Amino acid sequence: AIIETATNTLIRASKNTKIPATVTAIGTSAFENNNNLKSMSIPNNVTTIGNYAFSSCYACTDLPIGSGVMSIQSNAIKTCDKLENVYCYADPATLTWEDYDNEKNLKSKDTKTNFHVLAAYLDDWQQKFPNLNATYVGEEEMVTTGISDNKRETINNRCYDLQGRQLSNSQLSNGKIKKGLYIINGRKVMIK
C-alpha cells in the first residue's frame, strides 16, 4: 500500500491491503480496477472515500463502511457489478454522498444491492437517499465477531443459524429470516 503520511491518505492499495488506523481517507482510485478484491472493510477511522476509490472492482461482493465515514465522493463504488452487500455504520445525518442516485453507483439498475444499515437509522437512510439502487435492510445490531478475514472470505454471501445450518437464498431475499442470532458474512447479527 502507498500512504501519503502528510494527509493520512491511502493512495494505492492491493487486494491484501488492510487499512491501518492512521489512515483517515481512501484516495482517488485507490482500489480502482482491482479485479481480485472480494471484500474490503473500511474502518471507523476513515472519514472520506475518494472519487473512484472502489470503482470497477468487479469481484467485490461485500463492502463494510465504518461509522466514521462522512463523505463518499463521486463514483466511489461505480460498476461493482457483483456487489451484493454494503454494511454501512455511518450516520446518514452526517454523511455526504455525491452521486448516490447514479443508477450505476452500486450495480446495474435491474439488480439491487442489499444495503445494511442500523435499524435506528433505517428511516433516515430511506429519506435522505431515496434513489439509491439498493434494498435497505434495517438491522438492530451489526456486530463484528472474532472471525478472521480469511474465514470471512470463505463464507461470503452466506447466512447461518447458530446450529450451523445455512439459510437459503430465497429466505434471505424474501426477508423470511426469523428473529434471532445469525452469522451473516462472517458477522454475528441479531435480528429483532
Order of alpha helices (4+ residues) and beta strands (2+ residues): beta-beta-beta-beta-beta-beta-beta-beta-beta-alpha-beta-beta-alpha-beta-alpha-beta-beta
